[in-house]
């Protein structure tokens, strides 16, 4: 089993982390089974968030009796100190614990600092003094905010999208975290489902020893795949190198990562899936995307008001309305 240390936190865990966003989509007992199986097979790091509906509740239900054997990271999307404290107390209750190992500010549009108007960082410091959190983290999809957070020296960990579809600037961010001894937690290691070979994803990330991938797991088959890597970790073979090169070429340029920060759409469009439908059709079984339900979702693109709200919220600066229109046009060619 390969282990890694999250920078200056000193937290050392199995390199397989459990991303608990998807367990909000399954029943309480299904979630408990998955989470418990993960724990029983050596997974120690569990990442969730206050905004992931009942994910925290399910994690607390499944693992509260082994709390001292695991590391829990959760997040608050609070914009004020008052909301921060409400979120923290709710998370502690849901998780059935008296402390959070890594408490993260969830994708703020700026880098919170001591004494600023938000009061968020000051609240973090006070929560740490009270023993309710152990380490202060931040998550983001915006490279400038992430870089500022790392260079500030204020944060113990950074959670940021990182996969073999990353560019040189993203790789430089990982190296900056290494230099600053900041723990780097990888979200979107499978790029929202666009990467279909987890062994290739794992082998790529293993080249960066300071990274901790958190795999979004919803099905037992997915969990079994990652558990198998405990004893047989994938390595960078010629086959994997060729696959990565192919995917990097195919997915170069502007594409939707499916992060969902553009939502909700005033016209009711499910942007985070519809804006990447062309890729989903080509990179996974086609039939599941051509169902009547998905056709209805794609046809909603015609209701786009071109209000631009999605563009202002996109961390990647995409022209989302144009991307949606191109995906709808392409989608209809598959229906003919």
C-alpha positions as CSV (number, residue, x, y, z in Angstrom):
1,X,0.0,0.0,0.0
2,X,1.4,3.4,-1.0
3,X,1.1,6.1,1.5
4,X,1.6,9.9,1.2
5,X,1.9,12.8,3.6
6,X,-0.2,16.0,3.2
7,X,2.5,18.6,3.5
8,X,2.9,20.4,6.8
9,X,-0.2,18.7,8.3
10,X,1.9,15.6,8.8
11,X,-1.3,13.6,8.0
12,X,-0.1,10.4,6.3
13,X,-2.7,8.2,4.6
14,X,-3.2,5.6,1.9
15,X,-2.9,7.4,-1.5
16,X,-6.5,6.3,-2.3
17,X,-8.9,8.9,-0.9
18,X,-12.7,8.5,-0.9
19,X,-14.6,11.4,-2.5
20,X,-18.0,11.3,-0.9
21,X,-19.9,13.6,-3.2
22,X,-21.5,10.7,-5.2
23,X,-22.9,8.9,-2.1
24,X,-25.6,11.5,-1.8
25,X,-27.1,9.7,-4.8
26,X,-27.5,6.3,-3.1
27,X,-29.5,5.2,-0.1
28,X,-28.3,5.4,3.5
29,X,-27.6,1.7,3.7
30,X,-25.9,1.6,0.3
31,X,-23.7,4.5,1.3
32,X,-22.8,2.8,4.6
33,X,-21.9,-0.4,2.8
34,X,-19.6,1.4,0.4
35,X,-18.0,3.6,3.1
36,X,-17.5,0.7,5.4
37,X,-16.0,-1.5,2.7
38,X,-13.6,1.3,1.8
39,X,-12.5,1.6,5.4
40,X,-12.2,-2.2,5.9
41,X,-9.9,-2.2,2.9
42,X,-7.4,0.4,4.0
43,X,-8.9,3.7,2.8
44,X,-8.4,6.3,5.5
45,X,-9.1,9.7,4.0
46,X,-12.8,10.8,3.4
47,X,-13.7,14.1,1.8
48,X,-17.2,15.5,1.9
49,X,-18.9,19.0,2.1
50,X,-21.8,20.8,3.8
51,X,-23.3,21.4,0.4
52,X,-23.3,17.7,-0.7
53,X,-26.9,17.3,0.7
54,X,-26.8,14.2,3.0
55,X,-23.2,13.1,2.3
56,X,-22.0,14.1,5.8
57,X,-24.9,12.3,7.5
58,X,-24.1,9.1,5.6
59,X,-20.4,9.4,6.4
60,X,-21.2,9.9,10.1
61,X,-23.6,7.0,10.1
62,X,-21.1,4.6,8.5
63,X,-17.9,5.5,10.3
64,X,-18.5,7.3,13.6
65,X,-17.4,4.2,15.6
66,X,-14.0,4.2,13.9
67,X,-13.6,8.0,13.9
68,X,-10.2,7.9,15.5
69,X,-8.8,5.7,12.7
70,X,-9.8,8.0,9.8
71,X,-9.2,11.5,8.5
72,X,-12.3,13.6,7.6
73,X,-12.2,16.6,5.4
74,X,-15.3,18.7,4.8
75,X,-16.1,22.1,3.5
76,X,-18.1,25.3,4.0
77,X,-19.4,27.5,1.3
78,X,-20.2,30.2,3.8
79,X,-19.7,33.8,2.8
80,X,-20.0,35.3,6.3
81,X,-18.6,34.3,9.7
82,X,-22.1,33.7,11.1
83,X,-22.8,31.2,8.3
84,X,-19.4,29.6,8.9
85,X,-20.2,28.8,12.5
86,X,-23.6,27.4,11.5
87,X,-22.1,25.2,8.9
88,X,-19.4,24.0,11.2
89,X,-21.8,23.0,14.0
90,X,-24.0,21.3,11.4
91,X,-21.1,19.3,10.0
92,X,-19.9,18.2,13.4
93,X,-23.4,17.0,14.2
94,X,-23.8,15.2,10.9
95,X,-20.4,13.5,11.1
96,X,-20.9,12.6,14.7
97,X,-17.6,14.0,15.8
98,X,-16.2,16.7,18.0
99,X,-13.6,17.9,15.4
100,X,-12.9,18.1,11.7
101,X,-9.4,17.1,10.6
102,X,-9.3,19.5,7.6
103,X,-11.9,22.2,7.3
104,X,-11.9,23.8,3.9
105,X,-13.4,27.0,2.4
106,X,-15.4,25.7,-0.5
107,X,-14.4,27.4,-3.8
108,X,-14.5,31.1,-2.7
109,X,-14.2,33.7,-5.4
110,X,-11.3,35.3,-3.6
111,X,-8.6,34.2,-1.1
112,X,-9.9,34.9,2.4
113,X,-7.2,36.4,4.7
114,X,-7.0,37.6,8.3
115,X,-9.0,40.8,8.9
116,X,-10.9,41.0,5.6
117,X,-14.6,41.9,5.5
118,X,-15.7,38.3,5.2
119,X,-14.3,37.2,8.5
120,X,-13.9,33.7,7.2
121,X,-10.3,33.2,7.9
122,X,-10.5,34.7,11.4
123,X,-13.4,32.3,12.1
124,X,-11.1,29.4,10.9
125,X,-8.4,30.5,13.4
126,X,-10.9,30.7,16.2
127,X,-12.4,27.3,15.4
128,X,-8.9,25.8,15.5
129,X,-8.2,27.4,18.9
130,X,-11.4,25.8,20.1
131,X,-10.3,22.4,18.9
132,X,-13.1,22.0,16.4
133,X,-10.8,21.9,13.5
134,X,-7.2,20.7,13.2
135,X,-6.1,22.2,9.9
136,X,-7.2,25.0,7.6
137,X,-7.8,24.2,3.9
138,X,-9.2,25.8,0.8
139,X,-10.7,24.4,-2.4
140,X,-10.8,26.2,-5.7
141,X,-11.3,25.9,-9.5
142,X,-9.7,29.3,-10.2
143,X,-5.9,29.1,-10.7
144,X,-5.2,32.7,-9.6
145,X,-7.1,32.2,-6.3
146,X,-5.3,28.9,-5.7
147,X,-1.9,30.4,-6.4
148,X,-2.6,33.3,-4.0
149,X,-3.8,30.9,-1.3
150,X,-0.6,28.8,-1.6
151,X,1.7,31.8,-1.6
152,X,-0.1,33.4,1.3
153,X,1.1,30.7,3.7
154,X,-2.2,30.8,5.4
155,X,-3.6,27.4,4.3
156,X,-2.4,23.9,5.3
157,X,-4.0,22.3,2.3
158,X,-5.3,23.1,-1.2
159,X,-7.9,21.0,-3.1
160,X,-7.8,21.7,-6.8
161,X,-8.7,19.9,-10.0
162,X,-5.8,17.8,-11.3
163,X,-5.5,15.0,-13.8
164,X,-3.6,14.1,-16.8
165,X,-5.7,16.6,-18.7
166,X,-4.0,19.4,-16.7
167,X,-1.7,21.9,-18.4
168,X,1.7,23.2,-17.4
169,X,0.3,25.9,-15.1
170,X,-1.6,23.3,-13.1
171,X,1.5,21.1,-12.8
172,X,3.4,24.2,-11.7
173,X,0.8,24.7,-8.9
174,X,1.4,21.1,-7.7
175,X,5.1,21.8,-7.6
176,X,4.5,25.1,-5.8
177,X,2.6,23.2,-3.1
178,X,5.5,20.9,-2.8
179,X,8.0,23.8,-2.3
180,X,5.7,25.5,0.3
181,X,5.0,22.2,2.0
182,X,1.2,22.6,1.4
183,X,-0.9,19.4,1.2
184,X,-2.3,19.0,-2.3
185,X,-5.7,17.2,-2.5
186,X,-6.7,16.2,-6.1
187,X,-10.3,16.6,-7.1
188,X,-11.6,15.7,-10.6
189,X,-8.8,13.1,-11.0
190,X,-11.0,11.5,-13.6
191,X,-12.0,14.9,-15.0
192,X,-15.7,14.4,-14.2
193,X,-15.9,11.1,-16.0
194,X,-14.1,12.1,-19.2
195,X,-11.1,10.0,-18.2
196,X,-12.3,6.4,-18.4
197,X,-9.2,4.5,-17.4
198,X,-8.6,4.9,-13.6
199,X,-5.3,3.0,-13.9
200,X,-4.0,5.7,-16.2
201,X,-5.3,8.4,-13.9
202,X,-3.6,6.8,-10.9
203,X,-0.3,6.2,-12.7
204,X,-0.1,9.9,-13.9
205,X,-0.8,11.3,-10.4
206,X,1.7,8.9,-8.8
207,X,4.4,10.9,-10.6
208,X,3.6,13.7,-8.2
209,X,4.3,12.2,-4.8
210,X,2.7,15.1,-2.8
211,X,-0.8,14.6,-4.3
212,X,-3.7,12.8,-2.7
213,X,-6.4,11.8,-5.2
214,X,-10.0,11.6,-3.9
215,X,-11.9,9.3,-6.1
216,X,-15.7,10.0,-6.4
217,X,-17.2,6.6,-5.6
218,X,-20.9,5.7,-6.1
219,X,-20.8,2.0,-7.1
220,X,-19.1,-1.0,-5.6
221,X,-17.4,-1.9,-8.9
222,X,-15.7,1.5,-8.8
223,X,-14.6,1.0,-5.2
224,X,-13.2,-2.5,-6.0
225,X,-11.1,-1.0,-8.8
226,X,-9.4,1.5,-6.4
227,X,-9.1,-1.1,-3.6
228,X,-7.2,-3.3,-6.1
229,X,-4.6,-0.5,-6.4
230,X,-3.6,-0.9,-2.7
231,X,-1.7,-4.1,-3.6
232,X,-1.1,-3.5,-7.3
233,X,-0.6,0.3,-7.9
234,X,-0.7,1.2,-11.6
235,X,2.6,2.4,-13.0
236,X,3.4,4.5,-16.1
237,X,3.7,1.9,-18.9
238,X,4.1,2.6,-22.6
239,X,0.4,1.6,-23.1
240,X,-0.7,4.2,-20.5
241,X,1.6,6.9,-22.0
242,X,0.0,6.3,-25.4
243,X,-3.5,6.5,-23.9
244,X,-2.7,9.7,-22.1
245,X,-1.2,11.3,-25.2
246,X,-4.4,10.3,-27.2
247,X,-6.7,11.8,-24.6
248,X,-4.7,15.0,-24.2
249,X,-4.9,15.5,-28.0
250,X,-8.6,14.7,-28.2
251,X,-9.6,16.9,-25.2
252,X,-7.3,19.8,-25.9
253,X,-8.9,23.2,-25.8
254,X,-12.0,24.5,-24.1
255,X,-14.2,21.8,-22.7
256,X,-16.7,21.6,-19.8
257,X,-15.3,19.9,-16.7
258,X,-18.7,19.4,-15.2
259,X,-17.9,21.2,-12.0
260,X,-21.5,22.7,-11.8
261,X,-20.5,26.2,-10.6
262,X,-22.5,27.7,-13.5
263,X,-25.7,26.3,-12.0
264,X,-28.5,26.9,-11.5
265,X,-29.6,28.0,-15.0
266,X,-32.5,30.5,-15.2
267,X,-33.9,28.5,-18.1
268,X,-33.5,25.2,-16.3
269,X,-30.8,23.8,-18.5
270,X,-28.6,21.1,-16.9
271,X,-25.5,22.9,-18.1
272,X,-22.8,20.7,-16.3
273,X,-23.9,17.7,-18.4
274,X,-25.3,19.3,-21.5
275,X,-22.2,21.4,-22.2
276,X,-20.0,18.3,-22.4
277,X,-22.5,15.9,-24.1
278,X,-20.4,15.5,-27.2
279,X,-17.5,14.2,-25.2
280,X,-19.7,11.9,-23.0
281,X,-21.2,10.4,-26.2
282,X,-17.7,9.5,-27.5
283,X,-16.1,8.4,-24.3
284,X,-18.7,6.2,-22.7
285,X,-21.5,3.9,-23.9
286,X,-23.7,6.0,-26.2
287,X,-27.1,4.5,-25.4
288,X,-27.2,5.9,-21.8
289,X,-27.0,9.4,-23.2
290,X,-29.7,9.0,-25.9
291,X,-32.6,8.1,-23.6
292,X,-35.9,10.2,-23.8
293,X,-35.0,11.8,-20.5
294,X,-31.6,13.0,-21.8
295,X,-33.1,14.1,-25.1
296,X,-35.5,16.3,-23.1
297,X,-32.6,17.8,-21.1
298,X,-30.7,18.5,-24.3
299,X,-33.7,20.1,-26.0
300,X,-33.9,22.6,-23.0
301,X,-30.9,24.2,-24.6
302,X,-33.3,25.9,-27.0
303,X,-34.7,27.8,-24.1
304,X,-31.3,29.5,-23.4
305,X,-31.9,33.2,-22.6
306,X,-28.3,34.2,-23.4
307,X,-28.3,36.0,-20.1
308,X,-24.6,35.2,-19.6
309,X,-25.0,34.2,-15.9
310,X,-23.3,30.9,-16.5
311,X,-20.3,32.6,-18.2
312,X,-19.8,34.9,-15.2
313,X,-19.7,31.9,-12.8
314,X,-17.5,29.5,-14.9
315,X,-14.1,29.2,-13.3
316,X,-12.6,28.3,-16.7
317,X,-13.9,31.3,-18.6
318,X,-15.9,29.2,-21.1
319,X,-18.4,30.7,-23.5
320,X,-21.0,28.4,-22.1
321,X,-24.0,29.4,-24.4
322,X,-22.0,28.8,-27.5
323,X,-20.7,25.5,-26.1
324,X,-24.3,24.4,-25.3
325,X,-25.4,25.2,-28.9
326,X,-22.5,23.2,-30.4
327,X,-23.3,20.2,-28.2
328,X,-27.0,20.3,-29.1
329,X,-26.2,20.3,-32.8
330,X,-23.8,17.4,-32.4
331,X,-26.2,15.5,-30.2
332,X,-28.9,15.6,-32.8
333,X,-26.6,13.9,-35.3
334,X,-26.5,10.9,-33.0
335,X,-30.3,10.8,-33.1
336,X,-30.6,10.6,-36.8
